[in-house]
Amino acid sequence: MVMDLLYKKFGNRVREKRVMNNMSQEKLAEKCDVSTSYIGLVERGERKASLGVVLKIANALDVTPNALTMDSIKHKACNNKDKLVLMINDFDDAQLNTTFEIVNQIHSYIKKGTRKAAYKDIDELLSD
């Protein structure tokens, strides 16, 4: 029962990413060398994709396998790097680009000097 729910979540994530990429089931199936009906079964959680197919789907959708399975894996963020990854893992391209630009500006600012940036300094930097 729990496993069925995990496969449905995986399938929903595949469908979501496919639609975000404006890709038909037919095109995804072609890129993964599987049938269109197989993609439909996977998206509905009625077929359990092998690891090889999961990797093909992830590559065809230009996402990491983790982006397709993140609802299924219990991952406890144990450090700030893990927390950042979990926060941005579900962003679309526009959100990722915005986040990258912000982090890049903060990174450059912090690396310029040896002192740590204060919140007011970062607020000032972001208001530019």
VENWO-V828539 format. One record per residue. N is the residue number from 0. NEAR is the number of other ideal C-beta (glycine too) atoms within 8 Angstrom. D_FIRST is the distance of its C-alpha to the first C-alpha in Angstrom with 1 decimal. Layout:
BEGIN
N:NEAR:D_FIRST ; N:NEAR:D_FIRST
END
This chain:
BEGIN
0:4:0.0 ; 1:5:3.8 ; 2:6:5.4 ; 3:8:5.1 ; 4:9:6.5 ; 5:10:8.9 ; 6:12:10.1 ; 7:10:10.8 ; 8:11:12.6 ; 9:15:14.5 ; 10:13:15.4 ; 11:10:16.7 ; 12:13:18.6 ; 13:14:20.2 ; 14:9:21.2 ; 15:8:22.6 ; 16:12:24.6 ; 17:13:25.8 ; 18:8:27.1 ; 19:7:28.7 ; 20:8:30.5 ; 21:4:31.7 ; 22:9:30.3 ; 23:6:29.3 ; 24:10:26.5 ; 25:7:29.4 ; 26:8:31.0 ; 27:14:27.8 ; 28:12:27.2 ; 29:7:30.9 ; 30:9:30.8 ; 31:11:27.8 ; 32:5:29.3 ; 33:8:26.4 ; 34:6:26.4 ; 35:8:25.9 ; 36:6:23.3 ; 37:10:21.3 ; 38:14:21.4 ; 39:9:20.3 ; 40:9:17.2 ; 41:15:16.4 ; 42:12:17.1 ; 43:8:14.8 ; 44:13:11.9 ; 45:7:12.5 ; 46:8:14.2 ; 47:4:13.7 ; 48:8:17.1 ; 49:6:19.1 ; 50:5:20.7 ; 51:6:23.9 ; 52:11:22.6 ; 53:12:21.0 ; 54:9:24.6 ; 55:12:26.3 ; 56:14:24.3 ; 57:12:25.1 ; 58:8:28.7 ; 59:10:29.1 ; 60:13:27.8 ; 61:5:30.0 ; 62:8:27.3 ; 63:6:26.1 ; 64:9:22.8 ; 65:8:22.0 ; 66:12:22.5 ; 67:15:19.6 ; 68:11:17.2 ; 69:11:18.4 ; 70:8:15.5 ; 71:7:13.4 ; 72:7:16.0 ; 73:3:17.1 ; 74:7:20.8 ; 75:4:23.4 ; 76:8:26.7 ; 77:4:29.3 ; 78:6:32.4 ; 79:5:33.8 ; 80:6:33.3 ; 81:10:29.5 ; 82:9:29.5 ; 83:8:31.5 ; 84:9:29.2 ; 85:9:26.1 ; 86:6:28.3 ; 87:10:29.5 ; 88:9:26.4 ; 89:5:25.4 ; 90:8:29.0 ; 91:6:30.4 ; 92:6:33.6 ; 93:6:36.0 ; 94:9:34.4 ; 95:10:34.4 ; 96:8:38.1 ; 97:8:39.1 ; 98:10:37.4 ; 99:8:39.1 ; 100:8:42.5 ; 101:9:42.2 ; 102:8:41.2 ; 103:8:43.9 ; 104:10:46.5 ; 105:11:45.5 ; 106:8:45.5 ; 107:8:48.9 ; 108:11:50.3 ; 109:9:49.1 ; 110:6:50.4 ; 111:5:53.8 ; 112:5:54.7 ; 113:2:53.9 ; 114:4:53.1 ; 115:4:49.7 ; 116:10:49.2 ; 117:6:49.3 ; 118:6:47.2 ; 119:6:50.3 ; 120:9:51.1 ; 121:11:47.7 ; 122:8:47.9 ; 123:8:51.3 ; 124:11:50.1 ; 125:8:47.3 ; 126:5:49.7 ; 127:4:51.9
END
